Amino acid sequence: MEKPNASELECIQCSKCQLVCPLNRVDPTYSPRGYTLQLLLEGDEEFTEDRDLFRCLTCFQCKEACPSRTKFIETVRKARQKARQKGRMDECKHGVILRTIQQFQAQLSVSQNRLVHLNSGTFADRGEILYFVGCLPIFDYVFPHTSSMSTAHNTLKILNAAGIKPVVSNDEKCCGYDLLWNGETDAFQKLAASNLKLFKKLGIKKIITSCAECLVTLKEEYPAIEAVEWQVQHITEFVAEALRNSSLKLNTPVEEKVTYHDPCRLGRISHVCDEPRYILKNIDALDFTEMEFVRENSRCCGVGGFSNCDKYIKFLQNDRLEEAAETGAGHVVTACPKCRIHFNCYLDGNPIGKLPSLKITDITEIMAKAL
């Protein structure tokens, strides 16, 4: 039995992690504090066998609140890796489908057919700036009602308006986020190695992504594998910078009332909170209003890395959408494809209770309308 490093799980038993944990709010039996103490006392053997291992949303709210910066989520990731080695899997059907596709990409010389979905006049084969499309094409096959590729079309429209015709490569593969955070590190390493080789071959100097998870993976995880020579930006970072230096203008009024949902991976993990708000506040006629829980305190959409989706998650989604509805906004704007999928999934059936009419909108759609 291997005990995690005590310095990683230093805990003063203040219960702040439990007070902010989204799952604990809807299911008191789930306790990050309890698991931290169990790990310190008993090691991670039992934890790797516990179903709750795959229920953690890895939303980083506990880490944000912890006064001793306990690395509970990192320990969860390590335990999931051990669980995978024992053949343990989570129970999320969508996650299994998506990770199976990603595993195929890792094992075989295949990738998603991105180019067939895009206007060939909007991107280039060579250049120094790459638009990393990510799993948007896969999402459209698994979740066809969300039209995730619209985000790619809007992103290219925005980049073109800023005078950039980015590289889009059919040889790009999934960034590997879901695999990494669910313990399948070997497959992640293979995907990362393929993408790293591609970026070098193309001579890329900047990578722009419209996915919060791709941002975290390309910016934080890939450089840990090998030194990189390129900058990584989320599209909101790029647009905010372009607005400030006047290389892009949003001149068309958009008469909508919107509120903004901070994705965990963009706001709490990457600390990109100001840029989306700067953009929304600079669109003429747009009525932007805030929810109660925002920025680093934003509430999670309920599904981290497609590792779990159960009845408790539906309560989390209902709570967040109720909070959005209370602002009077007709659009919940977000900057993460998965947040958009999860909220749309909830609204497709309203399993907890009927909500006012809400549209879940990617921020690229609002920006594209404003061009």
C-alpha positions as a Python dict, from the first residue, in 0.01 Angstrom:
ca = {
    (1, 'M'): (0, 0, 0),
    (2, 'E'): (152, 328, -114),
    (3, 'K'): (75, 641, 81),
    (4, 'P'): (71, 971, -111),
    (5, 'N'): (335, 1223, -19),
    (6, 'A'): (217, 1390, 303),
    (7, 'S'): (339, 1729, 181),
    (8, 'E'): (102, 1697, -116),
    (9, 'L'): (-195, 1625, 110),
    (10, 'E'): (-121, 1853, 403),
    (11, 'C'): (-459, 1911, 562),
    (12, 'I'): (-560, 2127, 855),
    (13, 'Q'): (-913, 1978, 860),
    (14, 'C'): (-1084, 2312, 814),
    (15, 'S'): (-1349, 2160, 582),
    (16, 'K'): (-1322, 2447, 333),
    (17, 'C'): (-1278, 2196, 52),
    (18, 'Q'): (-1602, 2028, 152),
    (19, 'L'): (-1790, 2356, 177),
    (20, 'V'): (-1707, 2453, -183),
    (21, 'C'): (-1718, 2105, -342),
    (22, 'P'): (-2005, 2098, -597),
    (23, 'L'): (-2069, 1726, -547),
    (24, 'N'): (-2082, 1756, -169),
    (25, 'R'): (-2347, 2026, -208),
    (26, 'V'): (-2584, 1781, -379),
    (27, 'D'): (-2454, 1456, -227),
    (28, 'P'): (-2316, 1490, 129),
    (29, 'T'): (-2170, 1137, 113),
    (30, 'Y'): (-1902, 1267, -123),
    (31, 'S'): (-1631, 1431, 88),
    (32, 'P'): (-1296, 1555, -45),
    (33, 'R'): (-1190, 1616, 318),
    (34, 'G'): (-1283, 1261, 411),
    (35, 'Y'): (-1090, 1117, 120),
    (36, 'T'): (-787, 1333, 196),
    (37, 'L'): (-775, 1198, 551),
    (38, 'Q'): (-830, 843, 426),
    (39, 'L'): (-543, 879, 180),
    (40, 'L'): (-313, 1011, 451),
    (41, 'L'): (-399, 733, 693),
    (42, 'E'): (-443, 434, 464),
    (43, 'G'): (-280, 510, 129),
    (44, 'D'): (-452, 496, -207),
    (45, 'E'): (-525, 121, -241),
    (46, 'E'): (-889, 147, -133),
    (47, 'F'): (-931, 475, -318),
    (48, 'T'): (-843, 312, -652),
    (49, 'E'): (-1127, 65, -593),
    (50, 'D'): (-1381, 330, -489),
    (51, 'R'): (-1645, 437, -742),
    (52, 'D'): (-1617, 791, -612),
    (53, 'L'): (-1268, 809, -765),
    (54, 'F'): (-1430, 883, -1101),
    (55, 'R'): (-1698, 1112, -959),
    (56, 'C'): (-1456, 1394, -878),
    (57, 'L'): (-1517, 1676, -1127),
    (58, 'T'): (-1151, 1789, -1106),
    (59, 'C'): (-1301, 2139, -1109),
    (60, 'F'): (-1028, 2277, -876),
    (61, 'Q'): (-1276, 2451, -645),
    (62, 'C'): (-1133, 2263, -346),
    (63, 'K'): (-781, 2368, -442),
    (64, 'E'): (-894, 2729, -481),
    (65, 'A'): (-1035, 2730, -126),
    (66, 'C'): (-766, 2522, 47),
    (67, 'P'): (-539, 2732, 273),
    (68, 'S'): (-264, 2469, 258),
    (69, 'R'): (-294, 2417, -121),
    (70, 'T'): (-356, 2044, -79),
    (71, 'K'): (-300, 1854, -404),
    (72, 'F'): (-610, 1639, -376),
    (73, 'I'): (-696, 1660, -746),
    (74, 'E'): (-344, 1563, -852),
    (75, 'T'): (-374, 1264, -617),
    (76, 'V'): (-707, 1173, -779),
    (77, 'R'): (-537, 1176, -1118),
    (78, 'K'): (-258, 945, -997),
    (79, 'A'): (-512, 709, -836),
    (80, 'R'): (-708, 695, -1161),
    (81, 'Q'): (-393, 594, -1343),
    (82, 'K'): (-349, 303, -1100),
    (83, 'A'): (-716, 213, -1135),
    (84, 'R'): (-679, 196, -1515),
    (85, 'Q'): (-383, -34, -1476),
    (86, 'K'): (-611, -266, -1278),
    (87, 'G'): (-871, -254, -1554),
    (88, 'R'): (-1114, -30, -1368),
    (89, 'M'): (-1329, 202, -1576),
    (90, 'D'): (-1576, 480, -1506),
    (91, 'E'): (-1943, 441, -1592),
    (92, 'C'): (-2001, 741, -1818),
    (93, 'K'): (-2115, 607, -2158),
    (94, 'H'): (-2029, 926, -2346),
    (95, 'G'): (-1686, 930, -2189),
    (96, 'V'): (-1619, 571, -2290),
    (97, 'I'): (-1718, 646, -2651),
    (98, 'L'): (-1503, 956, -2671),
    (99, 'R'): (-1199, 799, -2509),
    (100, 'T'): (-1227, 492, -2733),
    (101, 'I'): (-1205, 724, -3035),
    (102, 'Q'): (-908, 899, -2876),
    (103, 'Q'): (-739, 564, -2809),
    (104, 'F'): (-778, 471, -3175),
    (105, 'Q'): (-611, 797, -3269),
    (106, 'A'): (-326, 722, -3030),
    (107, 'Q'): (-269, 368, -3159),
    (108, 'L'): (-323, 420, -3531),
    (109, 'S'): (-210, 675, -3789),
    (110, 'V'): (-561, 820, -3811),
    (111, 'S'): (-708, 1155, -3712),
    (112, 'Q'): (-1041, 1333, -3734),
    (113, 'N'): (-1139, 1459, -4078),
    (114, 'R'): (-1148, 1828, -3991),
    (115, 'L'): (-1102, 1988, -4330),
    (116, 'V'): (-1416, 1841, -4485),
    (117, 'H'): (-1624, 2044, -4236),
    (118, 'L'): (-1455, 2378, -4311),
    (119, 'N'): (-1451, 2637, -4589),
    (120, 'S'): (-1114, 2589, -4760),
    (121, 'G'): (-1080, 2964, -4813),
    (122, 'T'): (-1067, 3031, -4439),
    (123, 'F'): (-748, 2842, -4352),
    (124, 'A'): (-403, 2764, -4490),
    (125, 'D'): (-172, 2465, -4523),
    (126, 'R'): (138, 2652, -4408),
    (127, 'G'): (204, 2941, -4175),
    (128, 'E'): (316, 3032, -3824),
    (129, 'I'): (-28, 3044, -3658),
    (130, 'L'): (-228, 2724, -3612),
    (131, 'Y'): (-592, 2695, -3513),
    (132, 'F'): (-620, 2378, -3303),
    (133, 'V'): (-971, 2252, -3377),
    (134, 'G'): (-965, 1979, -3111),
    (135, 'C'): (-1251, 1731, -3076),
    (136, 'L'): (-1525, 1952, -3221),
    (137, 'P'): (-1585, 1712, -3516),
    (138, 'I'): (-1613, 1416, -3277),
    (139, 'F'): (-1857, 1607, -3056),
    (140, 'D'): (-2084, 1660, -3357),
    (141, 'Y'): (-2102, 1284, -3412),
    (142, 'V'): (-2162, 1198, -3046),
    (143, 'F'): (-2377, 1505, -2961),
    (144, 'P'): (-2526, 1611, -3299),
    (145, 'H'): (-2782, 1845, -3142),
    (146, 'T'): (-2511, 2086, -3020),
    (147, 'S'): (-2348, 2173, -3358),
    (148, 'S'): (-2003, 2205, -3201),
    (149, 'M'): (-1831, 2269, -3535),
    (150, 'S'): (-2011, 2605, -3548),
    (151, 'T'): (-1748, 2715, -3295),
    (152, 'A'): (-1472, 2629, -3544),
    (153, 'H'): (-1648, 2819, -3825),
    (154, 'N'): (-1693, 3123, -3599),
    (155, 'T'): (-1332, 3109, -3479),
    (156, 'L'): (-1201, 3106, -3835),
    (157, 'K'): (-1431, 3396, -3926),
    (158, 'I'): (-1291, 3596, -3634),
    (159, 'L'): (-929, 3516, -3718),
    (160, 'N'): (-985, 3603, -4083),
    (161, 'A'): (-1137, 3938, -3979),
    (162, 'A'): (-817, 4004, -3783),
    (163, 'G'): (-614, 3943, -4100),
    (164, 'I'): (-508, 3589, -4010),
    (165, 'K'): (-556, 3280, -4223),
    (166, 'P'): (-442, 3014, -3975),
    (167, 'V'): (-313, 2668, -4046),
    (168, 'V'): (-565, 2389, -3991),
    (169, 'S'): (-416, 2043, -4024),
    (170, 'N'): (-594, 1715, -4084),
    (171, 'D'): (-295, 1548, -3916),
    (172, 'E'): (-384, 1710, -3584),
    (173, 'K'): (-509, 1467, -3320),
    (174, 'C'): (-703, 1505, -2998),
    (175, 'C'): (-500, 1692, -2737),
    (176, 'G'): (-553, 1398, -2497),
    (177, 'Y'): (-709, 1585, -2204),
    (178, 'D'): (-976, 1324, -2127),
    (179, 'L'): (-728, 1038, -2143),
    (180, 'L'): (-478, 1213, -1916),
    (181, 'W'): (-730, 1312, -1651),
    (182, 'N'): (-890, 970, -1648),
    (183, 'G'): (-567, 780, -1596),
    (184, 'E'): (-482, 662, -1947),
    (185, 'T'): (-141, 822, -1959),
    (186, 'D'): (21, 594, -2220),
    (187, 'A'): (-239, 685, -2483),
    (188, 'F'): (-209, 1052, -2385),
    (189, 'Q'): (169, 1041, -2435),
    (190, 'K'): (123, 899, -2785),
    (191, 'L'): (-127, 1167, -2884),
    (192, 'A'): (96, 1440, -2743),
    (193, 'A'): (404, 1305, -2922),
    (194, 'S'): (215, 1303, -3254),
    (195, 'N'): (91, 1661, -3209),
    (196, 'L'): (430, 1789, -3092),
    (197, 'K'): (594, 1638, -3399),
    (198, 'L'): (330, 1798, -3623),
    (199, 'F'): (369, 2146, -3470),
    (200, 'K'): (745, 2131, -3521),
    (201, 'K'): (711, 2005, -3876),
    (202, 'L'): (476, 2292, -3964),
    (203, 'G'): (702, 2554, -3799),
    (204, 'I'): (422, 2684, -3576),
    (205, 'K'): (491, 2989, -3357),
    (206, 'K'): (143, 3039, -3208),
    (207, 'I'): (-146, 2802, -3140),
    (208, 'I'): (-499, 2935, -3093),
    (209, 'T'): (-772, 2713, -2953),
    (210, 'S'): (-1142, 2761, -2885),
    (211, 'C'): (-1147, 2487, -2618),
    (212, 'A'): (-1059, 2554, -2253),
    (213, 'E'): (-933, 2197, -2204),
    (214, 'C'): (-713, 2213, -2513),
    (215, 'L'): (-566, 2536, -2374),
    (216, 'V'): (-472, 2372, -2043),
    (217, 'T'): (-328, 2065, -2215),
    (218, 'L'): (-127, 2239, -2486),
    (219, 'K'): (-3, 2514, -2256),
    (220, 'E'): (68, 2321, -1935),
    (221, 'E'): (100, 1950, -2012),
    (222, 'Y'): (284, 1945, -2346),
    (223, 'P'): (580, 2159, -2227),
    (224, 'A'): (620, 1911, -1939),
    (225, 'I'): (690, 1644, -2202),
    (226, 'E'): (941, 1846, -2403),
    (227, 'A'): (1042, 2207, -2454),
    (228, 'V'): (818, 2392, -2699),
    (229, 'E'): (876, 2701, -2909),
    (230, 'W'): (523, 2826, -2954),
    (231, 'Q'): (273, 3039, -2762),
    (232, 'V'): (-73, 2905, -2683),
    (233, 'Q'): (-379, 3130, -2656),
    (234, 'H'): (-749, 3078, -2607),
    (235, 'I'): (-952, 3263, -2871),
    (236, 'T'): (-1080, 3504, -2602),
    (237, 'E'): (-723, 3598, -2513),
    (238, 'F'): (-643, 3657, -2879),
    (239, 'V'): (-954, 3870, -2943),
    (240, 'A'): (-911, 4081, -2627),
    (241, 'E'): (-553, 4154, -2731),
    (242, 'A'): (-663, 4232, -3089),
    (243, 'L'): (-932, 4472, -2966),
    (244, 'R'): (-682, 4655, -2749),
    (245, 'N'): (-431, 4703, -3033),
    (246, 'S'): (-710, 4778, -3287),
    (247, 'S'): (-621, 4491, -3520),
    (248, 'L'): (-980, 4372, -3484),
    (249, 'K'): (-1303, 4569, -3448),
    (250, 'L'): (-1646, 4455, -3334),
    (251, 'N'): (-1863, 4717, -3503),
    (252, 'T'): (-2197, 4541, -3547),
    (253, 'P'): (-2446, 4583, -3259),
    (254, 'V'): (-2578, 4262, -3101),
    (255, 'E'): (-2908, 4327, -2926),
    (256, 'E'): (-2916, 4042, -2676),
    (257, 'K'): (-2909, 4009, -2299),
    (258, 'V'): (-2639, 3761, -2196),
    (259, 'T'): (-2466, 3625, -1891),
    (260, 'Y'): (-2126, 3456, -1889),
    (261, 'H'): (-2040, 3116, -1742),
    (262, 'D'): (-1670, 3077, -1654),
    (263, 'P'): (-1554, 2725, -1751),
    (264, 'C'): (-1345, 2563, -1475),
    (265, 'R'): (-1050, 2502, -1707),
    (266, 'L'): (-1049, 2857, -1845),
    (267, 'G'): (-1134, 3058, -1534),
    (268, 'R'): (-1021, 2870, -1226),
    (269, 'I'): (-730, 2678, -1382),
    (270, 'S'): (-600, 2910, -1657),
    (271, 'H'): (-712, 3235, -1485),
    (272, 'V'): (-865, 3371, -1807),
    (273, 'C'): (-1154, 3566, -1656),
    (274, 'D'): (-1105, 3927, -1764),
    (275, 'E'): (-1069, 3867, -2139),
    (276, 'P'): (-1417, 3723, -2208),
    (277, 'R'): (-1577, 4002, -2006),
    (278, 'Y'): (-1370, 4269, -2184),
    (279, 'I'): (-1495, 4134, -2516),
    (280, 'L'): (-1862, 4120, -2413),
    (281, 'K'): (-1847, 4472, -2268),
    (282, 'N'): (-1706, 4604, -2596),
    (283, 'I'): (-1991, 4477, -2816),
    (284, 'D'): (-2241, 4750, -2898),
    (285, 'A'): (-2600, 4700, -2773),
    (286, 'L'): (-2508, 4381, -2586),
    (287, 'D'): (-2662, 4376, -2239),
    (288, 'F'): (-2412, 4179, -2028),
    (289, 'T'): (-2511, 4083, -1674),
    (290, 'E'): (-2326, 3872, -1419),
    (291, 'M'): (-2442, 3570, -1221),
    (292, 'E'): (-2383, 3545, -847),
    (293, 'F'): (-2095, 3296, -869),
    (294, 'V'): (-1836, 3411, -1121),
    (295, 'R'): (-1467, 3403, -1212),
    (296, 'E'): (-1268, 3171, -981),
    (297, 'N'): (-1587, 3110, -779),
    (298, 'S'): (-1789, 3003, -1083),
    (299, 'R'): (-1991, 2685, -1040),
    (300, 'C'): (-1893, 2383, -1247),
    (301, 'C'): (-2118, 2264, -1533),
    (302, 'G'): (-2109, 1922, -1369),
    (303, 'V'): (-1900, 1689, -1583),
    (304, 'G'): (-1520, 1689, -1570),
    (305, 'G'): (-1348, 1504, -1854),
    (306, 'F'): (-1666, 1299, -1920),
    (307, 'S'): (-1574, 1072, -1627),
    (308, 'N'): (-1916, 1074, -1463),
    (309, 'C'): (-2273, 1180, -1532),
    (310, 'D'): (-2540, 1077, -1281),
    (311, 'K'): (-2852, 1213, -1112),
    (312, 'Y'): (-2646, 1439, -885),
    (313, 'I'): (-2487, 1608, -1187),
    (314, 'K'): (-2832, 1704, -1309),
    (315, 'F'): (-2893, 1892, -984),
    (316, 'L'): (-2566, 2082, -1036),
    (317, 'Q'): (-2664, 2177, -1390),
    (318, 'N'): (-3012, 2279, -1278),
    (319, 'D'): (-2869, 2502, -1002),
    (320, 'R'): (-2631, 2678, -1241),
    (321, 'L'): (-2895, 2732, -1508),
    (322, 'E'): (-3142, 2861, -1248),
    (323, 'E'): (-2872, 3107, -1140),
    (324, 'A'): (-2833, 3216, -1503),
    (325, 'A'): (-3208, 3250, -1552),
    (326, 'E'): (-3234, 3476, -1247),
    (327, 'T'): (-3024, 3738, -1431),
    (328, 'G'): (-3297, 3770, -1694),
    (329, 'A'): (-3053, 3682, -1972),
    (330, 'G'): (-3168, 3485, -2275),
    (331, 'H'): (-2821, 3353, -2352),
    (332, 'V'): (-2575, 3171, -2128),
    (333, 'V'): (-2244, 3245, -2297),
    (334, 'T'): (-1950, 3015, -2231),
    (335, 'A'): (-1605, 2951, -2377),
    (336, 'C'): (-1585, 2573, -2347),
    (337, 'P'): (-1743, 2323, -2589),
    (338, 'K'): (-1812, 2076, -2309),
    (339, 'C'): (-1994, 2329, -2090),
    (340, 'R'): (-2214, 2403, -2391),
    (341, 'I'): (-2280, 2032, -2448),
    (342, 'H'): (-2359, 1962, -2082),
    (343, 'F'): (-2601, 2251, -2039),
    (344, 'N'): (-2773, 2174, -2371),
    (345, 'C'): (-2806, 1813, -2260),
    (346, 'Y'): (-2983, 1926, -1943),
    (347, 'L'): (-3215, 2163, -2129),
    (348, 'D'): (-3304, 1887, -2375),
    (349, 'G'): (-3513, 1723, -2103),
    (350, 'N'): (-3522, 1955, -1799),
    (351, 'P'): (-3509, 1651, -1565),
    (352, 'I'): (-3525, 1849, -1237),
    (353, 'G'): (-3768, 2125, -1323),
    (354, 'K'): (-3880, 2355, -1601),
    (355, 'L'): (-3649, 2650, -1660),
    (356, 'P'): (-3715, 2976, -1847),
    (357, 'S'): (-3611, 2968, -2212),
    (358, 'L'): (-3231, 2981, -2231),
    (359, 'K'): (-2990, 2949, -2522),
    (360, 'I'): (-2642, 2811, -2451),
    (361, 'T'): (-2409, 3010, -2673),
    (362, 'D'): (-2037, 2980, -2736),
    (363, 'I'): (-1867, 3317, -2705),
    (364, 'T'): (-1732, 3283, -3060),
    (365, 'E'): (-2091, 3303, -3189),
    (366, 'I'): (-2148, 3636, -3016),
    (367, 'M'): (-1812, 3768, -3141),
    (368, 'A'): (-1881, 3655, -3498),
    (369, 'K'): (-2219, 3833, -3493),
    (370, 'A'): (-2045, 4152, -3381),
    (371, 'L'): (-1793, 4160, -3669),
}
